[in-house]
Amino acid sequence: MRGNGMRRFTRRAALLGTAGLLAGCEGIGDTFDSIFGERKRPLPGERKPVLAIERPLGVDEGEGRPISLPSAEPISDWPQAGGTLDHSPGNPALGFPLAEVWRTSVGTGSAYRRRLVAPPIVAADTVYAMDAYGLVTALEAGSGRRRWELDTRPEKERDGALGGGCAFADGVLYVTTGMAEAMA
């Protein structure tokens, strides 16, 4: 028993020593150069940066094109993740000053074994949100008052499932879950 422990120690010491010697190989040449008075001389010529970070950014005047944006319009609905089907909500108007109107909990957030991945949506004056366990909550958009909740997990399932989300179209709320279920 004692011999095996000693062998393991010897192997580990040999591996660590070899790793230490190999790690120092790069700097050994520089050390000998400075000891013997020899220095590496840079190659002659003009040096040009190859990384973009070293080059200054500039505008190419010949490439500039005028742009036109549509007039800003208020958005009352955000019926799916990304706002619209093509993820292009246009030029949304934003009222100033911004202020928190209400705050409430919509269920369980992310943790080690579960993730909250579904962003909330807004449609028909209602905010719909899904928590990390698949609990869908409907809130009044103006006040944050809870309208209803729906647990989308199967009866025998205790844990949440990764994924899922909500979308709203034509007066119908569509919910998908990480348990491969779609509900309307």
N, C-alpha and C positions, 0 to 999 in steps of 0.2 A: 504494500500500500504506500509505503513511504517512497519507494523508488518511482512509482507512477507520478506522484506529486512533484518530485524533483525533476523528472523528465518534462512534465508540462511547464514547470517554471523555466527550465533551460530553453525549451522551444520558444516560449513567449519572449524571453530575454533576447534570444538570437533574432527573432523577427523584429522586435522593437529596435534593436541595435542596427540591423540592416536598413530598416525604414529611416532611421535617423541619419545614417550615412548617405543614403540616396537623396534624402531631402536637402542635404547640404551640398550636393554636387554642383548645383548651379552657381553658388557663390564662391566656390573654391578657386575658379579661374580668375575672378576679380581680385581675390585676396593675393594670389601669386603675382598678378600684374602690378599691384600697388607695392608689394614687397620688393620686387626687382626693378622698380622704376619704369616699367613699360606701361604705357597707357594706350587704350584703344582710341584711334583717331576716327572721327566721323567721316563719312564719305564726302567728297567734294561735290558742290553743286547746290542749286536752290531747292529748298525743301517745300513741298506743297502738301497741305492737309488733305487727308483722304477721308476723314470722318466729317459728316455734315455738321456736327456740332462746332467744329473749328472754323467753318466758313460762315461769314455773315449772311443773314437772310436779306433778301431784297425783292422789290416788286419789278417785274418785267413790264414796263409801260406798254409795250406792244401787245401784251396778252390781256390787258384789262378790258372787261366788258361791263356795260351797265346792267344792273339788275332791277327788277321791279317786283315788289311784294304786294299781295292783295291787302286791302284795308283790314285792320285788326277787328275781329269779331269775338264777342263773348261766347264761351262754350259752356252750355248747361249740362251736357251729357258727356260721359267718358265711358262708353258702353263695353269696352273690352281693354285688355292690356295693350298699351300702345295708343289708346284713344280711338282710332278708327281701323277699319279692316286693312287699309294699306299703310298704317302707322304714320299717316301724314295728316295731322289735324289742322293744317293750314297755318294761319297767322293769328293765334289766339290773343285776345285782349286780356290784360291783367289789371285788375283794379288796385289802386294804391290808396292808402297804405295797407300793406298786408297785415293781417292780425288773425290770431287763433280765435275761432268762433266757438268751437266745442271740442271736447276730447272724451273718448270712451274706450273701453277694452272690448275687443271683438273675439276674445278667446286666448288660446295658448300660442305663444311665440316659438321661435327657434330654440333648439337645445341640441345636445350631442347626437341623439338618435333621431331627431326629426327637424325638418326645415320648413319655415314659412316662406313659400315661394310665390304664392298667388297675390298679385297686387289688387287693391280694392278697385271697384268700378262704380260709376255713377250713371244711373238711368232713371227716368220717370220720377225725379225728386227723391230717389232712394239710393243710399250707398250700400253696396253688397260687398262683403268681405268673407274670406275663407281662412280659418286658422290652420295651424300645423297638424291638427287632428282631423281636419275635414269638416269642422263645424261652420256652416254658412250662416251669417248674420245679416239681417236687413235693418238699416237705420234710416231714420228721416234725415234727409240731406240738410235741412235748415236748422234742426235742433239737436240731432244726434240721438233722439229718442228711439229705443229699440222697438221695431215693428214685429219681427219674428226671428226664430232660429231654427235651423234644420241640421241634425247630425247625419252626415252622409255615410258614415261607417256602417258596414254590415253588422248585424246584431251580435255575432260571435267574435267580432274583431275588437280588440282593446287598444291596439297601437294605431297610430296614424300612419299614413302612407305618403311617401315623397311624391310631390306633384299635385296637380289639380288646379282648378281655376274656375272663374266665372266669366260669362259673356251675356250680353243682353241684345236681343234683336226682335223686332216686330211684337213687342209687348210680352216676350217670353224670356225668362232667365234660364240660361243653360249652364249646367255645372258638370265638370268632369272631375274624377277623383283619381288618386294614385292606385286604386283598387280596380282599375280598368272598367269603370262604370261611367256612363253619361246619363244625366238626368235633365229633365226640362220641367 
